[in-house]
Structures are given as structure tokens and as C-alpha cells.
């Protein structure tokens, strides 16, 4: 990336919406190699600190009125447009991938040879590992989608 593209991306980036990982890595690599851009970024960060701390004086009357109004409006429920975490589809796709990888990870193992040498007790740790992974994945899925699942299956 050239200096102009990097600085344009840095200027347009928002703190609430982080940049994609590849873009961030290319910017970090450029800033590591380019002293002009890294100095410009340091100046921008200092300016942001000054704007946050020293630019606007504190107004106790205004903040007290806002806090009183917020405490008075406790019944307002805010719903975000994008749910936190993975979607149902993402969880299902990852779940199938986990199940497939668990079942296919033993294809190259000669179970007859291991059973002859170790006895059938070697299957106990394998079964426990698969059971723990599937149980933890299911618990995380249910715990992160409890509200959606309870409305979908009418559990209220």
C-alpha cells in the first residue's frame, strides 16, 4: 500500500467498526516501515487525546440532567439490529465442521493394532474427548442463543 492509501484508510476508519484483519495487517506493516506515516499517526492519536480530554470543559449541570433523565427512562428496551456472536447458520456450519473433523480425525488410525496392543480401553479417552467437545459446543450454542431458541420453541 502507498502512503496516501494508508493514511486515507486510517483517517476514514472508525473506532466502533474495526478494519478487516488483512487491511489492518497491511497498514501495520506499512507503518512499521514508513516513518512519515507512523509520525502522522502519532500526531493524529495525540490530537484525538487532546480533543477527548481538554477540548470541551466539563459541565456538571448538563451531565446531571442527562443522568436523571436516563434513570427515569428505565423501561426503554434497546434492540440491536445485528445480534452479538455468530448467527444460527454460522453455528450450524461450524457444528457440522466440528462433527466432521472429529469423525474424520481417526481415519488413518489402525484400531485393530492399537486394540491388540492396548486393549479396548483406549476407546475410553477417545469417546470422552468427543463427548466433551460435542457437549461444550452444544452448551455454548444454547447459551448464546437462549432468547432466540425460547421464542422459536415457545418455551416461555
C-alpha positions in Angstrom: 0.0 0.0 0.0 1.2 3.5 -0.7 1.3 6.3 1.9 -1.8 8.1 0.6 -3.9 5.0 0.7 -2.8 4.1 4.2 -3.4 7.5 5.6 -6.8 7.7 3.8 -7.8 4.4 5.4 -6.6 5.5 8.8 -8.5 8.8 8.6 -11.7 7.1 7.5 -11.5 4.2 10.0 -14.0 4.4 12.8 -13.3 3.2 16.4 -16.6 1.4 16.6 -16.1 -0.6 13.3 -12.6 -2.1 13.2 -10.9 -2.7 9.9 -10.7 -6.1 8.4 -7.7 -8.1 9.6 -5.8 -8.2 6.3 -6.2 -4.4 5.9 -5.1 -3.8 9.5 -2.1 -6.1 8.9 -1.0 -4.3 5.7 -1.4 -0.9 7.4 0.6 -2.0 10.5 3.3 -3.4 8.1 3.4 -0.1 6.2 3.5 1.9 9.5 6.4 -0.2 10.7 8.4 0.6 7.5 7.4 4.2 6.9 8.5 6.8 9.5 6.5 9.6 7.9 3.1 7.7 8.2 3.9 6.5 11.7 4.7 10.0 12.8 1.5 11.3 11.2 -0.5 8.5 13.0 1.2 9.5 16.3 0.1 13.1 15.7 -3.4 12.0 14.9 -3.6 10.0 18.1 -2.3 12.9 20.2 -4.9 15.2 18.6 -7.6 12.7 19.5 -6.4 12.6 23.1 -6.5 16.4 23.3 -10.0 16.5 21.8 -11.3 14.0 24.3 -9.7 15.4 27.4 -9.1 19.1 27.1 -11.2 20.4 24.3 -14.6 20.5 26.0 -14.8 21.7 29.6 -17.0 19.6 31.9 -20.5 20.8 32.5 -21.9 19.3 35.8 -25.4 20.8 35.3 -25.8 19.2 31.9 -24.5 15.7 32.9 -26.7 15.7 36.0 -29.8 16.4 33.9 -28.9 13.7 31.4 -28.3 11.1 34.1 -31.6 12.0 35.8 -33.4 11.6 32.6 -31.7 8.3 31.9 -32.6 6.9 35.3 -36.2 8.0 34.7 -36.5 6.1 31.4 -35.5 2.6 32.6 -38.4 0.9 30.7 -36.8 1.6 27.3 -35.5 -1.7 25.7 -32.8 -1.3 23.1 -32.6 -3.9 20.4 -29.6 -4.1 18.2 -30.0 -4.8 14.5 -27.1 -7.2 14.5 -27.0 -9.9 17.2 -23.8 -10.5 19.0 -21.8 -13.6 18.1 -22.5 -16.0 15.3 -25.8 -16.4 13.5 -27.7 -19.7 13.6 -26.4 -20.5 10.2 -22.8 -19.9 11.3 -23.2 -22.1 14.4 -24.7 -24.9 12.3 -22.0 -24.8 9.7 -19.3 -24.8 12.4 -21.1 -27.6 14.2 -21.1 -29.8 11.1 -17.4 -28.9 10.6 -16.6 -29.9 14.2 -18.5 -33.2 13.9 -16.9 -34.0 10.6 -13.4 -33.2 11.8 -13.9 -35.3 15.0 -15.2 -38.3 13.0 -12.6 -38.0 10.2 -9.6 -37.4 12.5 -9.4 -41.2 13.2 -9.4 -42.4 9.6 -5.7 -43.0 9.4 -5.5 -44.9 12.8 -5.3 -48.7 12.7 -7.7 -49.5 15.5 -7.1 -53.3 15.3 -3.4 -52.8 16.0 -4.0 -50.4 18.9 -6.7 -52.7 20.4 -4.3 -55.6 20.3 -1.5 -53.7 22.0 -3.5 -51.6 24.5 -6.8 -53.5 24.8 -10.2 -51.9 24.2 -9.6 -49.4 27.0 -8.0 -47.0 24.5 -11.5 -46.1 23.3 -12.5 -44.6 26.6 -10.3 -41.4 26.2 -11.4 -41.1 22.6 -15.1 -41.3 23.5 -14.7 -38.9 26.4 -12.9 -36.4 24.2 -15.5 -36.5 21.5 -18.3 -36.3 24.1 -16.8 -33.3 25.9 -16.2 -31.4 22.7 -19.8 -32.0 21.4 -21.3 -31.2 24.9 -19.3 -28.0 25.2 -20.2 -26.9 21.7 -23.9 -27.6 22.3 -23.8 -25.7 25.6 -22.2 -22.7 24.1 -24.7 -22.7 21.2 -27.7 -22.9 23.6 -26.3 -20.4 26.0 -25.5 -17.8 23.3 -28.9 -18.2 21.6 -31.2 -18.8 24.6 -33.6 -16.0 23.8 -34.0 -17.0 20.1 -34.4 -20.7 21.0 -37.0 -20.0 23.7 -39.1 -17.9 21.3 -38.7 -20.3 18.5 -39.8 -23.3 20.5 -42.3 -21.3 22.6 -40.7 -22.1 25.9 -41.9 -19.0 27.8 
